[in-house]
Amino acid sequence: MDFIPVNEPLLNGNEKKYLCECVDTGWISSEGPFVKEFEQKMGAKARRKYGIAVANGTAALEVAVQALGIGEGDEVIMPTFTIISCAMAVTKLGAIPILVDSDIHTWNMNVDEIEAKITPKTRAIMIVHMYGLPVEVDKVLDLAKRYDLKVIEDAAEMHGQSYRGKPCGSFGDISAFSFYPNKHITTGEGGMVVTDDEELAERCRMLRNLCFRKDVRYVHDEISDNYRFTNLQAAVGLAQLERLEEFVERKRTMGKYYTEQLKNTDGLILPVETTDYADNIYWVYGIVLDRQVETDNRTMQKLLAEEGIGSRTFFWCMHEQPVYRKQGLFQGEIYTNAEYLARKGFYIPSGLALTQEQMERVVTAIKKIACRDFGL
Ligand SMILES: *Cc1c(COP(=O)(O)O)cnc(C)c1O
């Protein structure tokens, strides 16, 4: 029995053709022409003026936060239930993540809890759209305006998604994308910052490339990493971008299929399909185990593996990260919804290359486990 991986990307468009062009022309570094074309096209998709391609999504967040001038002692409000890249982009600069609990239904940050977290030190709010459904952006933008705060949008999981008809990646001062292979479009590794602010864009270009001084090369007034993005990555990205709408449709069809097949299985809480501001695009198909189910997500991952099916647990909360606890951060903080999701949430195979037959096997295995082990 073949193992069904949790994610397999689809690379059967123009990827090979464009990659060969790189090799034939010798343009393989970050100086190649595809990089600018990809930046321009990604920016346009997010209705932003500027795109700055970087090495990965984590780098995109780091560059975005640093470009905004956030530093020592500044506070940035963000969800506790997210990937560490969000918190790290802040803590690396000596700034402090101020955490917010999740909405138990949408799995996104509960935007109604943000205002109470604002202090004189608050500089920004980081929006992180989770697993396919956008955050209630309007409420965040409204707060940011009233309190004069910057907004960073982590749209890593949101290629092709929109909020009230406006594309994700277009909100706030600056947005970040990732092109890791499990995102809707991939470049292997890769990321991008998009913004409408010319000065911010220029700072991002500096920050991705060691902060070379413009007038004299090899002289630096500031420290940053090498986060450059290659022409090879852009070649794959351009081919992927040509199919974004098709990919989003495919993910939606897969999501709907899983929901249809699993909705009558006791013990499973399935993703919200639609809200008044967006329809889910199922970055991954997440499932949360009901409170009556004793099984946790790590056990679920093992049980699924025994059936030849790959899965992953949900993110682990920032306030429960050993590395931050050791640094004395988030002491005594409790976020019950986020903690629940981190222990009971998991996602099943949902890559673009997944076949109908494979999905059927995944459904059968989940139903079998639910019936045998959930004790309902
Ligand atoms: C994937 C992801 C990232 C990080 O992207 P990498 O390219 O893996 O560094 C950041 N934020 C969110 C919400 C993500 O899903």
The ligand as a Gaussian input file, in Angstrom:
#p B3LYP/6-31G(d) Opt

LIG

0 1
 C        4.311000      28.783000       5.575000
 C        4.067000      29.928000       6.450000
 C        5.079000      30.846000       6.774000
 C        6.534000      30.614000       6.509000
 O        6.887000      30.413000       5.238000
 P        8.275000      29.662000       4.881000
 O        8.399000      29.924000       3.432000
 O        8.113000      28.236000       5.222000
 O        9.355000      30.329000       5.658000
 C        4.723000      31.975000       7.497000
 N        3.476000      32.178000       7.914000
 C        2.492000      31.299000       7.665000
 C        1.118000      31.599000       8.168000
 C        2.748000      30.145000       6.938000
 O        1.781000      29.261000       6.719000

